[in-house]
Amino acid sequence: MAAEGVGLEPGPGSEPGPLCSEHGQPLSWFCSSDRRPVCDACTGPGGRCRGHRIRRAEERAEELRNKIVDQCERLQLQSATISKYVAEVLPGKNQRAVSRASAARELVIQRLSLVRSLCESEEQRLLEQVHGEEERTHQSILTQRVHWTEALQKLDTIRTSLVGLLTHLDDVQLIQKEQEIFERTEEAEGILDPQESEKLNFSEKCTWSPVLTQLWATAILGSLSGTEDVRIDEKTVSPLLQLSDDRRTLTFSIKKPKACADGPERFDHWPNAMAANSFQEGLHVWVVNVQNSCAYKVGVASGQLPRKGSGNDCRLGHNEFSWVFSRYDQEFRFLHNGQHESLELLRCPVQLGVLLDLQAGELLFYEPASATVLFTFHASFPAPLFPVFAVADQTISITH
């Protein structure tokens, strides 16, 4: 493209400036194609910028000056904005942060104070119940001691009397005392042998408290560094189930049961499986993802749980060897030994946590997301116990 204007002469009054290194002439022009200042010879015939888009150097310089002025104005506005932010906004933010931090501290203190007060009140109530139960048991034992001491004295008196009759009377006199002998014998038979009574045992039910259980479970779950690495024993898996390679996921199969090697450990009828882990003592926690299934059971079982046949002795929750949380459609229950307790849940759990405290004899089911205790069961559990699972819809998976 030809140079702008007529001829390539610099304007009148132009002062000499830097010279072209190639031609020794003033750099009076600007080549837009090469983005650099050039001289008259560069733009003339044979020049390397001939045919390029050429404009006067002072026009390009003026354009750059205008850009610099615009940029300076923008920088000035930006600086003013930042200065105002630093001078006005940040102090306000800082003041609000201090105020809100103070309110947050007060809220924490108030809530913990309330929790502390509740704990102290519950502690006092439960300790009073424990003391009361201890006194009741002690009084029952004292009453029994007095009763059986009197019974012993009465039996000793009857025995002494009967021995006296036996040793001091002749045949006729003994026959004449037959009625007395009958009465003494009948009196002795009226004194029954001691029988086991729950009234003589300290009942640990006096320590059961929904408040304490919730606080304890929350504290335990909050302090645990992780859950048990529970894996399913593939030798126990029902033919109705498929086990994942990592041995954590069970999938119910609606197809024909798969052919698998049978063994004494395998459940051959009900869709059950048992973990390889066993627990003898201590505190244990594991979590199962149950969001995809509408029919499952999760819990613990004794190693004595039968595996073969369609009877209730192999069905989780329907025998003395298993304790499980059960879901069937929208019905939730706790099952043990054929007895069930319905559970009213506000929503279907996405995950189901199991907390087993063998020392305290406590089995607790909870929802990990909210640390809500769903059900608690107390018993003297036989050891060892194994995590057990059943699934009759879709999939459940042990998380880790």
C-alpha positions as CSV (number, residue, x, y, z in Angstrom):
1,M,0.0,0.0,0.0
2,A,1.3,3.5,-0.9
3,A,2.4,5.9,1.8
4,E,-0.2,8.4,3.1
5,G,0.0,12.0,1.8
6,V,1.7,13.5,-1.3
7,G,5.4,12.8,-1.3
8,L,7.4,11.6,1.6
9,E,8.7,14.8,3.0
10,P,8.7,15.5,6.7
11,G,6.5,18.4,7.8
12,P,7.9,21.9,8.1
13,G,9.6,22.7,11.4
14,S,10.5,19.1,12.1
15,E,13.6,18.9,14.2
16,P,16.3,16.3,13.3
17,G,16.2,13.2,15.5
18,P,17.8,9.8,15.4
19,L,19.1,8.7,12.0
20,C,18.4,5.6,10.0
21,S,21.3,3.1,10.6
22,E,21.0,2.0,6.9
23,H,20.7,5.4,5.1
24,G,21.9,8.0,7.7
25,Q,18.7,10.0,7.2
26,P,16.2,11.2,9.9
27,L,13.6,8.6,11.0
28,S,10.6,10.8,10.0
29,W,8.2,8.0,9.2
30,F,6.6,5.0,10.9
31,C,6.1,1.6,9.0
32,S,2.9,0.0,10.3
33,S,3.8,-3.3,8.7
34,D,7.2,-3.6,10.4
35,R,6.1,-1.7,13.5
36,R,9.3,0.6,13.5
37,P,10.4,4.1,12.5
38,V,12.0,4.5,9.1
39,C,13.6,7.2,6.9
40,D,12.6,8.6,3.4
41,A,15.0,6.2,1.6
42,C,13.4,3.2,3.3
43,T,10.0,4.2,1.9
44,G,11.3,5.3,-1.5
45,P,12.0,3.2,-4.7
46,G,14.1,0.2,-3.7
47,G,13.5,0.8,0.0
48,R,12.6,-2.2,2.1
49,C,9.3,-0.5,3.2
50,R,8.1,0.5,-0.2
51,G,4.5,-0.5,-0.6
52,H,3.9,-0.8,3.1
53,R,1.5,1.3,5.1
54,I,3.4,4.4,6.1
55,R,2.5,7.3,8.4
56,R,4.3,10.2,9.8
57,A,6.4,9.5,12.9
58,E,4.9,12.4,14.8
59,E,1.4,11.1,14.2
60,R,2.3,7.7,15.6
61,A,4.1,9.4,18.5
62,E,1.0,11.6,19.1
63,E,-1.2,8.5,19.1
64,L,1.1,6.8,21.6
65,R,1.1,10.0,23.8
66,N,-2.7,9.9,23.8
67,K,-2.7,6.2,24.8
68,I,-0.3,7.0,27.6
69,V,-2.5,9.8,28.8
70,D,-5.6,7.5,28.6
71,Q,-3.7,4.8,30.5
72,C,-2.5,7.3,33.2
73,E,-6.1,8.5,33.6
74,R,-7.3,4.9,34.1
75,L,-4.4,4.2,36.5
76,Q,-5.4,7.3,38.4
77,L,-9.0,6.2,38.6
78,Q,-7.9,2.7,39.6
79,S,-5.6,4.2,42.3
80,A,-8.5,6.3,43.6
81,T,-10.7,3.3,43.7
82,I,-8.1,1.2,45.6
83,S,-7.3,4.1,48.0
84,K,-11.0,4.4,48.7
85,Y,-11.3,0.7,49.3
86,V,-8.3,0.7,51.6
87,A,-9.5,3.8,53.4
88,E,-13.2,3.1,53.7
89,V,-14.1,-0.5,52.8
90,L,-11.4,-2.5,54.6
91,P,-11.8,-0.7,57.9
92,G,-15.5,-1.5,57.8
93,K,-14.8,-5.1,56.9
94,N,-12.3,-5.3,59.7
95,Q,-14.9,-3.8,62.2
96,R,-17.6,-6.2,61.0
97,A,-15.1,-9.2,61.2
98,V,-14.3,-8.2,64.8
99,S,-17.9,-7.8,65.6
100,R,-19.0,-11.1,64.0
101,A,-16.0,-13.0,65.6
102,S,-17.1,-11.7,69.0
103,A,-20.7,-12.8,68.3
104,A,-19.4,-16.2,67.1
105,R,-17.4,-16.6,70.3
106,E,-20.4,-15.7,72.4
107,L,-22.5,-18.2,70.4
108,V,-19.9,-21.0,70.9
109,I,-19.7,-20.2,74.6
110,Q,-23.4,-20.1,75.0
111,R,-24.0,-23.4,73.2
112,L,-21.2,-25.2,74.9
113,S,-22.4,-23.8,78.2
114,L,-25.8,-25.2,77.4
115,V,-24.3,-28.5,76.5
116,R,-22.1,-28.5,79.6
117,S,-25.2,-27.7,81.7
118,L,-27.1,-30.5,80.1
119,C,-24.2,-32.9,80.6
120,E,-23.9,-31.9,84.3
121,S,-27.7,-32.2,84.8
122,E,-27.7,-35.6,83.0
123,E,-24.7,-36.8,84.9
124,Q,-26.4,-35.9,88.2
125,R,-29.6,-37.6,87.2
126,L,-27.9,-40.8,86.0
127,L,-25.6,-41.0,89.0
128,E,-28.7,-40.6,91.3
129,Q,-30.4,-43.4,89.3
130,V,-27.2,-45.6,89.7
131,H,-27.1,-44.9,93.4
132,G,-30.9,-45.6,93.7
133,E,-30.5,-48.9,91.8
134,E,-27.5,-49.8,94.0
135,E,-29.6,-49.1,97.1
136,R,-32.5,-51.0,95.8
137,T,-30.3,-54.0,95.0
138,H,-28.7,-53.8,98.4
139,Q,-32.0,-53.7,100.2
140,S,-33.3,-56.6,98.2
141,I,-30.3,-58.7,99.0
142,L,-30.6,-57.7,102.8
143,T,-34.3,-58.7,102.7
144,Q,-33.4,-62.0,101.1
145,R,-30.6,-62.6,103.6
146,V,-33.0,-62.0,106.5
147,H,-35.7,-64.2,104.9
148,W,-33.3,-67.1,104.2
149,T,-31.6,-66.8,107.6
150,E,-35.0,-67.2,109.2
151,A,-35.8,-70.1,106.9
152,L,-32.5,-71.8,107.9
153,Q,-33.3,-71.3,111.6
154,K,-36.8,-72.7,111.1
155,L,-35.5,-75.7,109.1
156,D,-32.9,-76.3,111.8
157,T,-35.6,-76.2,114.5
158,I,-37.8,-78.7,112.5
159,R,-34.9,-81.0,111.9
160,T,-33.9,-80.9,115.6
161,S,-37.4,-81.7,116.6
162,L,-37.7,-84.6,114.1
163,V,-34.4,-86.0,115.2
164,G,-35.5,-85.8,118.9
165,L,-38.7,-87.7,118.0
166,L,-36.6,-90.3,116.2
167,T,-34.2,-90.9,118.9
168,H,-36.2,-90.5,122.1
169,L,-39.6,-92.2,121.4
170,D,-40.5,-95.9,121.2
171,D,-42.6,-97.3,118.6
172,V,-46.0,-96.6,120.2
173,Q,-45.0,-93.1,121.1
174,L,-43.7,-92.4,117.6
175,I,-47.0,-93.6,116.2
176,Q,-48.8,-91.3,118.6
177,K,-46.7,-88.4,117.3
178,E,-47.6,-89.1,113.6
179,Q,-49.7,-86.0,113.3
180,E,-46.9,-83.8,114.7
181,I,-44.5,-85.4,112.4
182,F,-46.8,-84.7,109.4
183,E,-47.2,-81.1,110.5
184,R,-43.5,-80.6,110.9
185,T,-42.8,-82.2,107.5
186,E,-45.4,-80.1,105.8
187,E,-44.0,-77.0,107.4
188,A,-40.5,-77.8,106.1
189,E,-41.9,-78.5,102.6
190,G,-43.5,-75.1,102.7
191,I,-40.0,-73.5,102.7
192,L,-39.0,-73.4,99.0
193,D,-35.5,-73.4,97.6
194,P,-34.0,-70.0,96.6
195,Q,-34.8,-69.0,93.0
196,E,-32.9,-66.6,90.8
197,S,-34.5,-63.2,90.8
198,E,-33.8,-60.1,88.7
199,K,-34.6,-58.1,91.8
200,L,-31.3,-59.2,93.3
201,N,-29.3,-58.1,90.2
202,F,-28.1,-54.6,89.5
203,S,-29.9,-53.3,86.4
204,E,-27.7,-51.4,84.0
205,K,-30.8,-50.0,82.4
206,C,-30.5,-47.2,85.0
207,T,-27.6,-45.8,82.9
208,W,-29.5,-45.8,79.6
209,S,-30.1,-42.3,78.4
210,P,-30.9,-41.0,74.8
211,V,-29.1,-37.8,75.6
212,L,-26.0,-39.6,76.8
213,T,-26.1,-42.0,73.9
214,Q,-26.3,-39.2,71.4
215,L,-23.5,-37.1,73.0
216,W,-21.3,-40.2,73.5
217,A,-21.8,-41.3,69.9
218,T,-21.1,-37.8,68.6
219,A,-17.9,-37.6,70.7
220,I,-16.8,-41.0,69.6
221,L,-17.5,-40.4,65.9
222,G,-15.8,-37.0,66.1
223,S,-12.6,-38.4,67.8
224,L,-12.2,-41.5,65.6
225,S,-9.4,-41.2,63.0
226,G,-11.2,-43.6,60.6
227,T,-13.4,-46.6,60.3
228,E,-12.6,-50.3,60.2
229,D,-11.3,-51.7,57.0
230,V,-14.0,-54.2,56.7
231,R,-13.8,-56.7,53.8
232,I,-16.3,-59.4,53.0
233,D,-15.3,-63.1,53.2
234,E,-15.9,-64.4,49.6
235,K,-16.3,-67.9,51.0
236,T,-19.6,-66.8,52.8
237,V,-21.2,-64.9,49.9
238,S,-24.6,-66.3,48.8
239,P,-25.0,-67.5,45.1
240,L,-27.6,-64.7,44.8
241,L,-25.0,-62.0,45.3
242,Q,-22.0,-60.8,43.3
243,L,-18.9,-59.6,45.2
244,S,-16.7,-56.8,43.8
245,D,-12.9,-57.3,43.4
246,D,-12.1,-55.2,46.4
247,R,-14.5,-57.3,48.5
248,R,-16.5,-54.3,49.6
249,T,-19.5,-54.2,47.3
250,L,-22.4,-56.7,47.2
251,T,-24.8,-56.7,44.2
252,F,-28.1,-58.6,44.2
253,S,-28.5,-60.7,41.0
254,I,-32.0,-61.3,39.7
255,K,-30.7,-63.8,37.2
256,K,-30.2,-67.5,37.8
257,P,-27.9,-68.0,40.9
258,K,-24.3,-68.2,39.9
259,A,-22.5,-71.5,40.2
260,C,-19.9,-71.3,42.9
261,A,-18.0,-73.7,45.0
262,D,-20.0,-74.7,48.0
263,G,-18.5,-74.9,51.5
264,P,-19.5,-74.9,55.1
265,E,-19.1,-71.1,55.3
266,R,-21.3,-70.2,52.4
267,F,-25.0,-69.1,52.8
268,D,-26.8,-71.2,50.3
269,H,-30.3,-69.8,50.4
270,W,-30.7,-66.3,51.9
271,P,-28.8,-63.4,50.1
272,N,-26.4,-63.0,53.0
273,A,-22.6,-62.5,53.4
274,M,-20.3,-62.2,56.3
275,A,-17.1,-60.1,56.8
276,A,-13.7,-61.7,57.1
277,N,-13.1,-59.3,60.1
278,S,-14.0,-60.6,63.6
279,F,-14.2,-58.6,66.8
280,Q,-13.4,-60.0,70.2
281,E,-13.3,-56.8,72.3
282,G,-13.1,-53.0,72.1
283,L,-14.8,-50.4,70.0
284,H,-15.4,-50.8,66.3
285,V,-17.0,-48.6,63.6
286,W,-17.8,-49.2,60.0
287,V,-20.0,-47.5,57.4
288,V,-22.1,-48.9,54.6
289,N,-23.4,-47.0,51.6
290,V,-27.0,-48.1,51.2
291,Q,-28.5,-45.3,49.0
292,N,-29.0,-47.6,46.0
293,S,-30.9,-50.4,47.8
294,C,-34.5,-50.6,49.1
295,A,-34.0,-54.0,50.6
296,Y,-31.0,-54.7,52.8
297,K,-29.8,-55.7,56.3
298,V,-26.7,-54.5,58.1
299,G,-25.4,-55.6,61.5
300,V,-23.4,-58.2,63.4
301,A,-23.6,-61.9,63.9
302,S,-21.9,-64.6,65.9
303,G,-19.7,-67.1,64.1
304,Q,-22.3,-69.8,65.2
305,L,-24.8,-68.4,62.7
306,P,-26.0,-71.4,60.5
307,R,-25.4,-71.0,56.8
308,K,-27.4,-73.8,55.2
309,G,-31.1,-74.0,54.4
310,S,-34.1,-71.7,54.1
311,G,-35.0,-71.8,57.8
312,N,-35.1,-68.7,60.1
313,D,-32.0,-70.0,61.8
314,C,-30.0,-68.8,58.8
315,R,-32.0,-65.7,58.2
316,L,-30.4,-62.5,59.6
317,G,-32.3,-61.1,62.5
318,H,-34.6,-64.2,62.9
319,N,-32.3,-66.1,65.3
320,E,-30.3,-65.6,68.5
321,F,-27.1,-65.3,66.6
322,S,-27.7,-62.1,64.6
323,W,-28.6,-58.4,65.3
324,V,-29.4,-56.3,62.2
325,F,-30.8,-53.0,61.0
326,S,-33.3,-53.8,58.2
327,R,-34.9,-51.9,55.4
328,Y,-37.6,-53.2,53.1
329,D,-39.0,-50.5,50.9
330,Q,-40.0,-47.7,53.3
331,E,-40.1,-49.9,56.4
332,F,-37.2,-49.7,58.8
333,R,-36.7,-52.2,61.7
334,F,-34.3,-53.6,64.1
335,L,-34.3,-57.4,64.1
336,H,-33.0,-60.0,66.6
337,N,-34.2,-63.5,67.4
338,G,-37.4,-63.1,65.5
339,Q,-38.4,-60.0,67.4
340,H,-38.5,-56.7,65.6
341,E,-38.8,-53.0,66.6
342,S,-40.1,-50.6,64.0
343,L,-38.1,-47.4,63.5
344,E,-39.6,-44.1,62.4
345,L,-37.0,-42.4,60.2
346,L,-37.6,-38.9,58.6
347,R,-35.6,-39.9,55.5
348,C,-33.9,-42.9,54.0
349,P,-30.2,-43.0,55.0
350,V,-27.7,-42.6,52.3
351,Q,-25.1,-44.2,54.5
352,L,-25.6,-46.4,57.6
353,G,-22.9,-46.5,60.3
354,V,-22.5,-49.3,62.8
355,L,-20.8,-48.7,66.1
356,L,-20.0,-51.8,68.2
357,D,-18.8,-51.4,71.8
358,L,-18.2,-54.9,73.1
359,Q,-17.0,-53.7,76.5
360,A,-20.2,-51.8,77.2
361,G,-22.3,-54.4,75.4
362,E,-23.8,-51.8,73.0
363,L,-24.7,-51.9,69.3
364,L,-25.5,-48.6,67.8
365,F,-26.7,-47.7,64.3
366,Y,-26.3,-44.1,63.1
367,E,-26.5,-41.8,60.1
368,P,-22.9,-40.5,59.5
369,A,-24.0,-37.3,57.7
370,S,-25.8,-35.9,60.7
371,A,-24.3,-38.2,63.4
372,T,-28.0,-39.1,64.3
373,V,-28.4,-42.2,66.3
374,L,-31.1,-44.4,64.7
375,F,-31.2,-47.2,67.2
376,T,-29.3,-48.6,70.1
377,F,-29.3,-52.1,71.5
378,H,-27.8,-53.4,74.7
379,A,-26.8,-57.0,75.3
380,S,-24.0,-59.3,76.5
381,F,-22.8,-60.2,73.0
382,P,-20.9,-63.4,72.5
383,A,-17.4,-63.1,71.0
384,P,-16.3,-63.1,68.3
385,L,-18.8,-61.0,66.3
386,F,-18.6,-60.5,62.6
387,P,-20.2,-57.7,60.4
388,V,-23.0,-59.2,58.3
389,F,-24.9,-58.0,55.3
390,A,-27.9,-59.0,53.2
391,V,-29.1,-57.3,50.1
392,A,-32.2,-58.2,47.9
393,D,-32.2,-55.0,45.8
394,Q,-29.5,-53.4,43.8
395,T,-26.2,-52.8,45.6
396,I,-24.7,-51.9,49.0
397,S,-21.1,-51.1,49.6
398,I,-18.7,-50.8,52.6
399,T,-17.0,-47.4,52.5
400,H,-13.5,-46.7,53.6
